[in-house]
Every structure is written in structure tokens, then in C-alpha cells.
Amino acid sequence: MASHISTDLIRGHTSTIILNILRQGDSYGYDIYKQIIALSDNQYELKEATLYTAFRRLQKDGLIESYWGDETQGGRRKYYRITQSGLDAYEQHRNDWIFAKGVLDQLIMGGDDNES
């Protein structure tokens, strides 16, 4: 049976994933959507509705800002940029994740005295 990642497992980390992408440079919704698929090696696809809900929440919390691009071809795109508060939040979430991952590794795989 092929493995797949549970949406529930990722749901609480959507904001951190978006902040991680934006700390590498400003971007727009569809490009962020594609970057998430690429970063997961095509193993995870975030629903666009979930993405735009997260954008609104992050903006309301002051972690990202948006602005309109000046595309000469096609429709104008709304771009998102991470704020200093967003960078600080990303670092905190990243540290929390590293800590939680270590604890989960111990809880799920620990206790076996035969481990090498």
C-alpha cells in the first residue's frame, strides 16, 4: 500500500509552510500552491481554498502583507510578502516543530531496547 500524508497532520502547519516559502521571496497564490507541491515531491497538495483562507488569516495577524503586481500581460496578481513579525513567527514555529518532532519520534518509535 502506498503511503500518503494525512491532511490532518499538515493542517496545523499550513501557516508555517506558507511563511517558509515567503521568507525565500515574495510570491503569488498559484505559484505558492505549485511550490508546496514541488517541495513535497508531489506527495502533498494544499487545496487552494485552504491556501487563501490561510493568506487572509496571516495578513490579519500581520505576518504577511499583500500588494498588486504590475503585470503587463493578463490579469494582475496579488503578491504576498513576509513581514518581520512573520519571520519571527516562522522561527518560533520551526523551533516548536523540531522539538515536537523529537518528542513524537521518542513516543512513536522509542522504548525498544533492541534499537541500535
Jmol script that loads the backbone (N, CA, C; Angstrom):
load data "model"
ATOM      1  N   MET A   1       0.847  -1.187   0.000  1.00  0.00           N
ATOM      2  CA  MET A   1       0.000   0.000   0.000  1.00  0.00           C
ATOM      3  C   MET A   1       0.888   1.244   0.000  1.00  0.00           C
ATOM      4  N   ALA A   2       0.574   2.188  -0.854  1.00  0.00           N
ATOM      5  CA  ALA A   2       1.356   3.418  -0.946  1.00  0.00           C
ATOM      6  C   ALA A   2       1.094   4.304   0.268  1.00  0.00           C
ATOM      7  N   SER A   3       2.147   4.949   0.744  1.00  0.00           N
ATOM      8  CA  SER A   3       1.995   5.879   1.859  1.00  0.00           C
ATOM      9  C   SER A   3       1.480   7.211   1.341  1.00  0.00           C
ATOM     10  N   HIS A   4       0.692   7.858   2.164  1.00  0.00           N
ATOM     11  CA  HIS A   4       0.298   9.227   1.855  1.00  0.00           C
ATOM     12  C   HIS A   4       0.229   9.981   3.165  1.00  0.00           C
ATOM     13  N   ILE A   5       0.455  11.268   3.080  1.00  0.00           N
ATOM     14  CA  ILE A   5       0.478  12.068   4.295  1.00  0.00           C
ATOM     15  C   ILE A   5      -0.934  12.516   4.631  1.00  0.00           C
ATOM     16  N   SER A   6      -1.271  12.429   5.877  1.00  0.00           N
ATOM     17  CA  SER A   6      -2.597  12.820   6.333  1.00  0.00           C
ATOM     18  C   SER A   6      -2.748  14.344   6.304  1.00  0.00           C
ATOM     19  N   THR A   7      -3.859  14.784   5.750  1.00  0.00           N
ATOM     20  CA  THR A   7      -4.151  16.222   5.723  1.00  0.00           C
ATOM     21  C   THR A   7      -4.215  16.751   7.153  1.00  0.00           C
ATOM     22  N   ASP A   8      -4.734  15.941   8.064  1.00  0.00           N
ATOM     23  CA  ASP A   8      -4.833  16.357   9.465  1.00  0.00           C
ATOM     24  C   ASP A   8      -3.448  16.638  10.049  1.00  0.00           C
ATOM     25  N   LEU A   9      -2.461  15.849   9.640  1.00  0.00           N
ATOM     26  CA  LEU A   9      -1.110  16.007  10.151  1.00  0.00           C
ATOM     27  C   LEU A   9      -0.512  17.344   9.713  1.00  0.00           C
ATOM     28  N   ILE A  10      -0.868  17.792   8.530  1.00  0.00           N
ATOM     29  CA  ILE A  10      -0.297  19.030   7.980  1.00  0.00           C
ATOM     30  C   ILE A  10      -1.123  20.260   8.334  1.00  0.00           C
ATOM     31  N   ARG A  11      -2.427  20.079   8.561  1.00  0.00           N
ATOM     32  CA  ARG A  11      -3.325  21.211   8.735  1.00  0.00           C
ATOM     33  C   ARG A  11      -2.796  22.281   9.691  1.00  0.00           C
ATOM     34  N   GLY A  12      -2.281  21.865  10.824  1.00  0.00           N
ATOM     35  CA  GLY A  12      -1.792  22.824  11.814  1.00  0.00           C
ATOM     36  C   GLY A  12      -0.520  23.539  11.398  1.00  0.00           C
ATOM     37  N   HIS A  13       0.067  23.126  10.289  1.00  0.00           N
ATOM     38  CA  HIS A  13       1.345  23.699   9.853  1.00  0.00           C
ATOM     39  C   HIS A  13       1.236  24.506   8.568  1.00  0.00           C
ATOM     40  N   THR A  14       0.025  24.688   8.068  1.00  0.00           N
ATOM     41  CA  THR A  14      -0.178  25.415   6.811  1.00  0.00           C
ATOM     42  C   THR A  14       0.471  26.789   6.841  1.00  0.00           C
ATOM     43  N   SER A  15       0.247  27.535   7.923  1.00  0.00           N
ATOM     44  CA  SER A  15       0.807  28.882   8.014  1.00  0.00           C
ATOM     45  C   SER A  15       2.331  28.854   7.977  1.00  0.00           C
ATOM     46  N   THR A  16       2.931  27.916   8.687  1.00  0.00           N
ATOM     47  CA  THR A  16       4.389  27.819   8.722  1.00  0.00           C
ATOM     48  C   THR A  16       4.941  27.468   7.346  1.00  0.00           C
ATOM     49  N   ILE A  17       4.242  26.600   6.620  1.00  0.00           N
ATOM     50  CA  ILE A  17       4.660  26.216   5.269  1.00  0.00           C
ATOM     51  C   ILE A  17       4.640  27.448   4.358  1.00  0.00           C
ATOM     52  N   ILE A  18       3.574  28.239   4.440  1.00  0.00           N
ATOM     53  CA  ILE A  18       3.460  29.454   3.628  1.00  0.00           C
ATOM     54  C   ILE A  18       4.553  30.452   4.015  1.00  0.00           C
ATOM     55  N   LEU A  19       4.768  30.636   5.312  1.00  0.00           N
ATOM     56  CA  LEU A  19       5.808  31.567   5.768  1.00  0.00           C
ATOM     57  C   LEU A  19       7.185  31.107   5.286  1.00  0.00           C
ATOM     58  N   ASN A  20       7.424  29.802   5.284  1.00  0.00           N
ATOM     59  CA  ASN A  20       8.701  29.273   4.796  1.00  0.00           C
ATOM     60  C   ASN A  20       8.908  29.644   3.331  1.00  0.00           C
ATOM     61  N   ILE A  21       7.883  29.519   2.522  1.00  0.00           N
ATOM     62  CA  ILE A  21       8.001  29.853   1.101  1.00  0.00           C
ATOM     63  C   ILE A  21       8.223  31.362   0.928  1.00  0.00           C
ATOM     64  N   LEU A  22       7.463  32.168   1.672  1.00  0.00           N
ATOM     65  CA  LEU A  22       7.575  33.619   1.517  1.00  0.00           C
ATOM     66  C   LEU A  22       8.868  34.193   2.086  1.00  0.00           C
ATOM     67  N   ARG A  23       9.496  33.502   3.025  1.00  0.00           N
ATOM     68  CA  ARG A  23      10.762  34.028   3.546  1.00  0.00           C
ATOM     69  C   ARG A  23      11.846  33.905   2.481  1.00  0.00           C
ATOM     70  N   GLN A  24      11.584  33.121   1.446  1.00  0.00           N
ATOM     71  CA  GLN A  24      12.535  32.961   0.342  1.00  0.00           C
ATOM     72  C   GLN A  24      12.269  33.953  -0.788  1.00  0.00           C
ATOM     73  N   GLY A  25      11.192  34.721  -0.648  1.00  0.00           N
ATOM     74  CA  GLY A  25      10.887  35.743  -1.661  1.00  0.00           C
ATOM     75  C   GLY A  25       9.395  35.935  -1.831  1.00  0.00           C
ATOM     76  N   ASP A  26       9.004  37.130  -2.260  1.00  0.00           N
ATOM     77  CA  ASP A  26       7.588  37.428  -2.495  1.00  0.00           C
ATOM     78  C   ASP A  26       7.036  36.483  -3.562  1.00  0.00           C
ATOM     79  N   SER A  27       5.752  36.177  -3.449  1.00  0.00           N
ATOM     80  CA  SER A  27       5.139  35.283  -4.423  1.00  0.00           C
ATOM     81  C   SER A  27       3.633  35.493  -4.444  1.00  0.00           C
ATOM     82  N   TYR A  28       2.969  34.886  -5.420  1.00  0.00           N
ATOM     83  CA  TYR A  28       1.511  34.981  -5.543  1.00  0.00           C
ATOM     84  C   TYR A  28       0.895  33.605  -5.330  1.00  0.00           C
ATOM     85  N   GLY A  29      -0.403  33.598  -5.102  1.00  0.00           N
ATOM     86  CA  GLY A  29      -1.111  32.396  -4.688  1.00  0.00           C
ATOM     87  C   GLY A  29      -0.834  31.142  -5.487  1.00  0.00           C
ATOM     88  N   TYR A  30      -1.012  31.199  -6.802  1.00  0.00           N
ATOM     89  CA  TYR A  30      -0.862  29.987  -7.610  1.00  0.00           C
ATOM     90  C   TYR A  30       0.572  29.484  -7.583  1.00  0.00           C
ATOM     91  N   ASP A  31       1.538  30.409  -7.552  1.00  0.00           N
ATOM     92  CA  ASP A  31       2.935  29.999  -7.501  1.00  0.00           C
ATOM     93  C   ASP A  31       3.251  29.334  -6.158  1.00  0.00           C
ATOM     94  N   ILE A  32       2.700  29.854  -5.074  1.00  0.00           N
ATOM     95  CA  ILE A  32       2.897  29.248  -3.753  1.00  0.00           C
ATOM     96  C   ILE A  32       2.289  27.846  -3.738  1.00  0.00           C
ATOM     97  N   TYR A  33       1.104  27.724  -4.310  1.00  0.00           N
ATOM     98  CA  TYR A  33       0.425  26.422  -4.441  1.00  0.00           C
ATOM     99  C   TYR A  33       1.345  25.424  -5.153  1.00  0.00           C
ATOM    100  N   LYS A  34       1.954  25.842  -6.277  1.00  0.00           N
ATOM    101  CA  LYS A  34       2.842  24.969  -7.044  1.00  0.00           C
ATOM    102  C   LYS A  34       4.123  24.653  -6.262  1.00  0.00           C
ATOM    103  N   GLN A  35       4.641  25.636  -5.517  1.00  0.00           N
ATOM    104  CA  GLN A  35       5.865  25.414  -4.733  1.00  0.00           C
ATOM    105  C   GLN A  35       5.633  24.379  -3.629  1.00  0.00           C
ATOM    106  N   ILE A  36       4.442  24.390  -3.029  1.00  0.00           N
ATOM    107  CA  ILE A  36       4.124  23.414  -1.983  1.00  0.00           C
ATOM    108  C   ILE A  36       4.130  21.998  -2.567  1.00  0.00           C
ATOM    109  N   ILE A  37       3.548  21.840  -3.742  1.00  0.00           N
ATOM    110  CA  ILE A  37       3.549  20.533  -4.411  1.00  0.00           C
ATOM    111  C   ILE A  37       4.989  20.107  -4.714  1.00  0.00           C
ATOM    112  N   ALA A  38       5.787  21.045  -5.240  1.00  0.00           N
ATOM    113  CA  ALA A  38       7.179  20.728  -5.591  1.00  0.00           C
ATOM    114  C   ALA A  38       8.006  20.387  -4.351  1.00  0.00           C
ATOM    115  N   LEU A  39       7.858  21.174  -3.279  1.00  0.00           N
ATOM    116  CA  LEU A  39       8.625  20.924  -2.051  1.00  0.00           C
ATOM    117  C   LEU A  39       8.300  19.561  -1.441  1.00  0.00           C
ATOM    118  N   SER A  40       7.074  19.087  -1.649  1.00  0.00           N
ATOM    119  CA  SER A  40       6.676  17.790  -1.080  1.00  0.00           C
ATOM    120  C   SER A  40       6.943  16.637  -2.049  1.00  0.00           C
ATOM    121  N   ASP A  41       7.655  16.914  -3.136  1.00  0.00           N
ATOM    122  CA  ASP A  41       7.894  15.891  -4.174  1.00  0.00           C
ATOM    123  C   ASP A  41       6.583  15.276  -4.654  1.00  0.00           C
ATOM    124  N   ASN A  42       5.601  16.125  -4.903  1.00  0.00           N
ATOM    125  CA  ASN A  42       4.281  15.714  -5.399  1.00  0.00           C
ATOM    126  C   ASN A  42       3.525  14.800  -4.446  1.00  0.00           C
ATOM    127  N   GLN A  43       3.874  14.829  -3.152  1.00  0.00           N
ATOM    128  CA  GLN A  43       3.196  13.964  -2.188  1.00  0.00           C
ATOM    129  C   GLN A  43       2.110  14.705  -1.425  1.00  0.00           C
ATOM    130  N   TYR A  44       2.047  16.018  -1.586  1.00  0.00           N
ATOM    131  CA  TYR A  44       1.031  16.796  -0.867  1.00  0.00           C
ATOM    132  C   TYR A  44       0.572  17.965  -1.718  1.00  0.00           C
ATOM    133  N   GLU A  45      -0.732  18.136  -1.757  1.00  0.00           N
ATOM    134  CA  GLU A  45      -1.330  19.246  -2.490  1.00  0.00           C
ATOM    135  C   GLU A  45      -2.295  19.958  -1.547  1.00  0.00           C
ATOM    136  N   LEU A  46      -2.036  21.222  -1.304  1.00  0.00           N
ATOM    137  CA  LEU A  46      -2.880  22.015  -0.429  1.00  0.00           C
ATOM    138  C   LEU A  46      -4.037  22.558  -1.256  1.00  0.00           C
ATOM    139  N   LYS A  47      -5.243  22.369  -0.777  1.00  0.00           N
ATOM    140  CA  LYS A  47      -6.402  22.896  -1.513  1.00  0.00           C
ATOM    141  C   LYS A  47      -6.292  24.412  -1.595  1.00  0.00           C
ATOM    142  N   GLU A  48      -6.626  24.960  -2.770  1.00  0.00           N
ATOM    143  CA  GLU A  48      -6.495  26.410  -2.955  1.00  0.00           C
ATOM    144  C   GLU A  48      -7.351  27.193  -1.969  1.00  0.00           C
ATOM    145  N   ALA A  49      -8.524  26.681  -1.642  1.00  0.00           N
ATOM    146  CA  ALA A  49      -9.393  27.374  -0.677  1.00  0.00           C
ATOM    147  C   ALA A  49      -8.703  27.481   0.682  1.00  0.00           C
ATOM    148  N   THR A  50      -8.027  26.415   1.084  1.00  0.00           N
ATOM    149  CA  THR A  50      -7.291  26.404   2.356  1.00  0.00           C
ATOM    150  C   THR A  50      -6.165  27.424   2.312  1.00  0.00           C
ATOM    151  N   LEU A  51      -5.491  27.496   1.169  1.00  0.00           N
ATOM    152  CA  LEU A  51      -4.386  28.431   0.986  1.00  0.00           C
ATOM    153  C   LEU A  51      -4.862  29.881   1.143  1.00  0.00           C
ATOM    154  N   TYR A  52      -5.955  30.217   0.476  1.00  0.00           N
ATOM    155  CA  TYR A  52      -6.428  31.612   0.521  1.00  0.00           C
ATOM    156  C   TYR A  52      -7.006  31.972   1.887  1.00  0.00           C
ATOM    157  N   THR A  53      -7.580  30.998   2.583  1.00  0.00           N
ATOM    158  CA  THR A  53      -8.030  31.227   3.960  1.00  0.00           C
ATOM    159  C   THR A  53      -6.811  31.531   4.835  1.00  0.00           C
ATOM    160  N   ALA A  54      -5.738  30.783   4.631  1.00  0.00           N
ATOM    161  CA  ALA A  54      -4.504  30.998   5.398  1.00  0.00           C
ATOM    162  C   ALA A  54      -3.910  32.373   5.084  1.00  0.00           C
ATOM    163  N   PHE A  55      -3.928  32.775   3.806  1.00  0.00           N
ATOM    164  CA  PHE A  55      -3.424  34.110   3.445  1.00  0.00           C
ATOM    165  C   PHE A  55      -4.169  35.194   4.229  1.00  0.00           C
ATOM    166  N   ARG A  56      -5.499  35.083   4.258  1.00  0.00           N
ATOM    167  CA  ARG A  56      -6.312  36.093   4.966  1.00  0.00           C
ATOM    168  C   ARG A  56      -5.966  36.126   6.449  1.00  0.00           C
ATOM    169  N   ARG A  57      -5.820  34.953   7.052  1.00  0.00           N
ATOM    170  CA  ARG A  57      -5.503  34.882   8.478  1.00  0.00           C
ATOM    171  C   ARG A  57      -4.103  35.449   8.748  1.00  0.00           C
ATOM    172  N   LEU A  58      -3.138  35.084   7.936  1.00  0.00           N
ATOM    173  CA  LEU A  58      -1.764  35.572   8.113  1.00  0.00           C
ATOM    174  C   LEU A  58      -1.693  37.092   7.949  1.00  0.00           C
ATOM    175  N   GLN A  59      -2.487  37.606   7.005  1.00  0.00           N
ATOM    176  CA  GLN A  59      -2.495  39.048   6.772  1.00  0.00           C
ATOM    177  C   GLN A  59      -3.149  39.769   7.953  1.00  0.00           C
ATOM    178  N   LYS A  60      -4.255  39.225   8.440  1.00  0.00           N
ATOM    179  CA  LYS A  60      -4.956  39.812   9.581  1.00  0.00           C
ATOM    180  C   LYS A  60      -4.046  39.843  10.807  1.00  0.00           C
ATOM    181  N   ASP A  61      -3.205  38.802  10.951  1.00  0.00           N
ATOM    182  CA  ASP A  61      -2.293  38.714  12.090  1.00  0.00           C
ATOM    183  C   ASP A  61      -1.010  39.523  11.887  1.00  0.00           C
ATOM    184  N   GLY A  62      -0.868  40.168  10.721  1.00  0.00           N
ATOM    185  CA  GLY A  62       0.310  40.998  10.463  1.00  0.00           C
ATOM    186  C   GLY A  62       1.569  40.217  10.123  1.00  0.00           C
ATOM    187  N   LEU A  63       1.412  38.944   9.747  1.00  0.00           N
ATOM    188  CA  LEU A  63       2.578  38.115   9.435  1.00  0.00           C
ATOM    189  C   LEU A  63       2.979  38.199   7.967  1.00  0.00           C
ATOM    190  N   ILE A  64       2.016  38.574   7.118  1.00  0.00           N
ATOM    191  CA  ILE A  64       2.309  38.821   5.702  1.00  0.00           C
ATOM    192  C   ILE A  64       1.578  40.084   5.266  1.00  0.00           C
ATOM    193  N   GLU A  65       2.035  40.645   4.150  1.00  0.00           N
ATOM    194  CA  GLU A  65       1.370  41.793   3.513  1.00  0.00           C
ATOM    195  C   GLU A  65       1.097  41.406   2.067  1.00  0.00           C
ATOM    196  N   SER A  66       0.132  42.071   1.454  1.00  0.00           N
ATOM    197  CA  SER A  66      -0.127  41.797   0.043  1.00  0.00           C
ATOM    198  C   SER A  66      -0.044  43.102  -0.747  1.00  0.00           C
ATOM    199  N   TYR A  67       0.242  42.949  -2.030  1.00  0.00           N
ATOM    200  CA  TYR A  67       0.269  44.103  -2.940  1.00  0.00           C
ATOM    201  C   TYR A  67      -0.025  43.585  -4.344  1.00  0.00           C
ATOM    202  N   TRP A  68      -0.486  44.478  -5.188  1.00  0.00           N
ATOM    203  CA  TRP A  68      -0.814  44.097  -6.558  1.00  0.00           C
ATOM    204  C   TRP A  68       0.413  44.224  -7.437  1.00  0.00           C
ATOM    205  N   GLY A  69       0.644  43.201  -8.262  1.00  0.00           N
ATOM    206  CA  GLY A  69       1.755  43.234  -9.203  1.00  0.00           C
ATOM    207  C   GLY A  69       1.434  44.157 -10.364  1.00  0.00           C
ATOM    208  N   ASP A  70       2.428  44.420 -11.183  1.00  0.00           N
ATOM    209  CA  ASP A  70       2.209  45.306 -12.335  1.00  0.00           C
ATOM    210  C   ASP A  70       2.405  44.543 -13.645  1.00  0.00           C
ATOM    211  N   GLU A  71       1.808  43.345 -13.705  1.00  0.00           N
ATOM    212  CA  GLU A  71       1.908  42.522 -14.912  1.00  0.00           C
ATOM    213  C   GLU A  71       1.420  43.302 -16.125  1.00  0.00           C
ATOM    214  N   THR A  72       2.146  43.173 -17.211  1.00  0.00           N
ATOM    215  CA  THR A  72       1.725  43.838 -18.445  1.00  0.00           C
ATOM    216  C   THR A  72       0.841  42.907 -19.276  1.00  0.00           C
ATOM    217  N   GLN A  73       0.977  41.606 -19.055  1.00  0.00           N
ATOM    218  CA  GLN A  73       0.169  40.615 -19.784  1.00  0.00           C
ATOM    219  C   GLN A  73      -0.820  39.969 -18.818  1.00  0.00           C
ATOM    220  N   GLY A  74      -2.042  39.753 -19.261  1.00  0.00           N
ATOM    221  CA  GLY A  74      -3.017  39.035 -18.447  1.00  0.00           C
ATOM    222  C   GLY A  74      -3.453  39.824 -17.222  1.00  0.00           C
ATOM    223  N   GLY A  75      -4.117  39.128 -16.290  1.00  0.00           N
ATOM    224  CA  GLY A  75      -4.646  39.779 -15.097  1.00  0.00           C
ATOM    225  C   GLY A  75      -3.557  40.106 -14.088  1.00  0.00           C
ATOM    226  N   ARG A  76      -3.812  41.127 -13.304  1.00  0.00           N
ATOM    227  CA  ARG A  76      -2.867  41.483 -12.252  1.00  0.00           C
ATOM    228  C   ARG A  76      -2.926  40.437 -11.152  1.00  0.00           C
ATOM    229  N   ARG A  77      -1.778  40.164 -10.570  1.00  0.00           N
ATOM    230  CA  ARG A  77      -1.689  39.170  -9.499  1.00  0.00           C
ATOM    231  C   ARG A  77      -1.512  39.868  -8.170  1.00  0.00           C
ATOM    232  N   LYS A  78      -2.083  39.265  -7.134  1.00  0.00           N
ATOM    233  CA  LYS A  78      -1.852  39.740  -5.777  1.00  0.00           C
ATOM    234  C   LYS A  78      -0.651  38.978  -5.232  1.00  0.00           C
ATOM    235  N   TYR A  79       0.364  39.728  -4.863  1.00  0.00           N
ATOM    236  CA  TYR A  79       1.576  39.137  -4.307  1.00  0.00           C
ATOM    237  C   TYR A  79       1.556  39.229  -2.794  1.00  0.00           C
ATOM    238  N   TYR A  80       2.275  38.297  -2.174  1.00  0.00           N
ATOM    239  CA  TYR A  80       2.373  38.275  -0.723  1.00  0.00           C
ATOM    240  C   TYR A  80       3.837  38.387  -0.334  1.00  0.00           C
ATOM    241  N   ARG A  81       4.068  39.108   0.759  1.00  0.00           N
ATOM    242  CA  ARG A  81       5.414  39.323   1.275  1.00  0.00           C
ATOM    243  C   ARG A  81       5.373  39.078   2.776  1.00  0.00           C
ATOM    244  N   ILE A  82       6.424  38.431   3.292  1.00  0.00           N
ATOM    245  CA  ILE A  82       6.503  38.155   4.725  1.00  0.00           C
ATOM    246  C   ILE A  82       6.953  39.432   5.455  1.00  0.00           C
ATOM    247  N   THR A  83       6.419  39.661   6.638  1.00  0.00           N
ATOM    248  CA  THR A  83       6.816  40.809   7.453  1.00  0.00           C
ATOM    249  C   THR A  83       7.857  40.339   8.482  1.00  0.00           C
ATOM    250  N   GLN A  84       8.425  41.286   9.226  1.00  0.00           N
ATOM    251  CA  GLN A  84       9.367  40.906  10.287  1.00  0.00           C
ATOM    252  C   GLN A  84       8.659  40.032  11.325  1.00  0.00           C
ATOM    253  N   SER A  85       7.416  40.375  11.649  1.00  0.00           N
ATOM    254  CA  SER A  85       6.635  39.544  12.581  1.00  0.00           C
ATOM    255  C   SER A  85       6.455  38.140  12.022  1.00  0.00           C
ATOM    256  N   GLY A  86       6.265  38.052  10.714  1.00  0.00           N
ATOM    257  CA  GLY A  86       6.126  36.753  10.056  1.00  0.00           C
ATOM    258  C   GLY A  86       7.408  35.936  10.139  1.00  0.00           C
ATOM    259  N   LEU A  87       8.551  36.608   9.957  1.00  0.00           N
ATOM    260  CA  LEU A  87       9.842  35.922  10.081  1.00  0.00           C
ATOM    261  C   LEU A  87      10.041  35.404  11.505  1.00  0.00           C
ATOM    262  N   ASP A  88       9.693  36.243  12.483  1.00  0.00           N
ATOM    263  CA  ASP A  88       9.807  35.834  13.888  1.00  0.00           C
ATOM    264  C   ASP A  88       8.894  34.641  14.178  1.00  0.00           C
ATOM    265  N   ALA A  89       7.654  34.702  13.668  1.00  0.00           N
ATOM    266  CA  ALA A  89       6.693  33.614  13.878  1.00  0.00           C
ATOM    267  C   ALA A  89       7.198  32.336  13.214  1.00  0.00           C
ATOM    268  N   TYR A  90       7.752  32.456  12.006  1.00  0.00           N
ATOM    269  CA  TYR A  90       8.290  31.285  11.311  1.00  0.00           C
ATOM    270  C   TYR A  90       9.375  30.620  12.161  1.00  0.00           C
ATOM    271  N   GLU A  91      10.315  31.410  12.683  1.00  0.00           N
ATOM    272  CA  GLU A  91      11.395  30.849  13.503  1.00  0.00           C
ATOM    273  C   GLU A  91      10.844  30.130  14.731  1.00  0.00           C
ATOM    274  N   GLN A  92       9.846  30.741  15.374  1.00  0.00           N
ATOM    275  CA  GLN A  92       9.235  30.124  16.558  1.00  0.00           C
ATOM    276  C   GLN A  92       8.545  28.809  16.193  1.00  0.00           C
ATOM    277  N   HIS A  93       7.757  28.833  15.103  1.00  0.00           N
ATOM    278  CA  HIS A  93       7.048  27.620  14.672  1.00  0.00           C
ATOM    279  C   HIS A  93       8.041  26.526  14.276  1.00  0.00           C
ATOM    280  N   ARG A  94       9.131  26.925  13.623  1.00  0.00           N
ATOM    281  CA  ARG A  94      10.154  25.968  13.197  1.00  0.00           C
ATOM    282  C   ARG A  94      10.782  25.308  14.428  1.00  0.00           C
ATOM    283  N   ASN A  95      11.127  26.105  15.430  1.00  0.00           N
ATOM    284  CA  ASN A  95      11.710  25.558  16.652  1.00  0.00           C
ATOM    285  C   ASN A  95      10.725  24.651  17.385  1.00  0.00           C
ATOM    286  N   ASP A  96       9.447  25.068  17.429  1.00  0.00           N
ATOM    287  CA  ASP A  96       8.408  24.239  18.049  1.00  0.00           C
ATOM    288  C   ASP A  96       8.297  22.897  17.319  1.00  0.00           C
ATOM    289  N   TRP A  97       8.369  22.947  15.972  1.00  0.00           N
ATOM    290  CA  TRP A  97       8.269  21.736  15.163  1.00  0.00           C
ATOM    291  C   TRP A  97       9.435  20.785  15.459  1.00  0.00           C
ATOM    292  N   ILE A  98      10.650  21.321  15.505  1.00  0.00           N
ATOM    293  CA  ILE A  98      11.829  20.494  15.768  1.00  0.00           C
ATOM    294  C   ILE A  98      11.689  19.803  17.128  1.00  0.00           C
ATOM    295  N   PHE A  99      11.232  20.560  18.119  1.00  0.00           N
ATOM    296  CA  PHE A  99      11.045  19.994  19.458  1.00  0.00           C
ATOM    297  C   PHE A  99       9.965  18.905  19.437  1.00  0.00           C
ATOM    298  N   ALA A 100       8.811  19.225  18.831  1.00  0.00           N
ATOM    299  CA  ALA A 100       7.691  18.277  18.795  1.00  0.00           C
ATOM    300  C   ALA A 100       8.069  17.008  18.022  1.00  0.00           C
ATOM    301  N   LYS A 101       8.816  17.179  16.935  1.00  0.00           N
ATOM    302  CA  LYS A 101       9.234  16.031  16.136  1.00  0.00           C
ATOM    303  C   LYS A 101      10.107  15.084  16.968  1.00  0.00           C
ATOM    304  N   GLY A 102      11.008  15.650  17.759  1.00  0.00           N
ATOM    305  CA  GLY A 102      11.854  14.831  18.620  1.00  0.00           C
ATOM    306  C   GLY A 102      11.039  14.055  19.641  1.00  0.00           C
ATOM    307  N   VAL A 103      10.064  14.732  20.256  1.00  0.00           N
ATOM    308  CA  VAL A 103       9.207  14.071  21.249  1.00  0.00           C
ATOM    309  C   VAL A 103       8.382  12.976  20.578  1.00  0.00           C
ATOM    310  N   LEU A 104       7.800  13.271  19.412  1.00  0.00           N
ATOM    311  CA  LEU A 104       6.991  12.272  18.695  1.00  0.00           C
ATOM    312  C   LEU A 104       7.825  11.068  18.286  1.00  0.00           C
ATOM    313  N   ASP A 105       9.060  11.312  17.828  1.00  0.00           N
ATOM    314  CA  ASP A 105       9.948  10.189  17.487  1.00  0.00           C
ATOM    315  C   ASP A 105      10.115   9.271  18.695  1.00  0.00           C
ATOM    316  N   GLN A 106      10.333   9.859  19.870  1.00  0.00           N
ATOM    317  CA  GLN A 106      10.510   9.060  21.083  1.00  0.00           C
ATOM    318  C   GLN A 106       9.223   8.306  21.431  1.00  0.00           C
ATOM    319  N   LEU A 107       8.073   9.003  21.324  1.00  0.00           N
ATOM    320  CA  LEU A 107       6.797   8.393  21.703  1.00  0.00           C
ATOM    321  C   LEU A 107       6.369   7.290  20.748  1.00  0.00           C
ATOM    322  N   ILE A 108       6.645   7.472  19.464  1.00  0.00           N
ATOM    323  CA  ILE A 108       6.168   6.519  18.465  1.00  0.00           C
ATOM    324  C   ILE A 108       7.167   5.386  18.234  1.00  0.00           C
ATOM    325  N   MET A 109       8.467   5.684  18.317  1.00  0.00           N
ATOM    326  CA  MET A 109       9.458   4.664  17.980  1.00  0.00           C
ATOM    327  C   MET A 109      10.365   4.295  19.150  1.00  0.00           C
ATOM    328  N   GLY A 110      10.260   4.992  20.254  1.00  0.00           N
ATOM    329  CA  GLY A 110      11.158   4.742  21.375  1.00  0.00           C
ATOM    330  C   GLY A 110      10.714   3.575  22.241  1.00  0.00           C
ATOM    331  N   GLY A 111      11.578   3.228  23.187  1.00  0.00           N
ATOM    332  CA  GLY A 111      11.248   2.195  24.157  1.00  0.00           C
ATOM    333  C   GLY A 111      11.681   0.806  23.748  1.00  0.00           C
ATOM    334  N   ASP A 112      12.186   0.656  22.551  1.00  0.00           N
ATOM    335  CA  ASP A 112      12.648  -0.652  22.093  1.00  0.00           C
ATOM    336  C   ASP A 112      14.115  -0.782  22.466  1.00  0.00           C
ATOM    337  N   ASP A 113      14.396  -1.658  23.413  1.00  0.00           N
ATOM    338  CA  ASP A 113      15.765  -1.800  23.907  1.00  0.00           C
ATOM    339  C   ASP A 113      16.709  -2.385  22.849  1.00  0.00           C
ATOM    340  N   ASN A 114      16.141  -2.986  21.796  1.00  0.00           N
ATOM    341  CA  ASN A 114      16.969  -3.589  20.760  1.00  0.00           C
ATOM    342  C   ASN A 114      17.375  -2.602  19.680  1.00  0.00           C
ATOM    343  N   GLU A 115      16.984  -1.327  19.835  1.00  0.00           N
ATOM    344  CA  GLU A 115      17.365  -0.326  18.823  1.00  0.00           C
ATOM    345  C   GLU A 115      18.862  -0.132  18.835  1.00  0.00           C
ATOM    346  N   SER A 116      19.429   0.048  17.644  1.00  0.00           N
ATOM    347  CA  SER A 116      20.869   0.297  17.598  1.00  0.00           C
ATOM    348  C   SER A 116      21.153   1.760  17.441  1.00  0.00           C
TER     349      SER A 116
END
end "model"
wireframe off; spacefill off
backbone 0.3
color backbone group
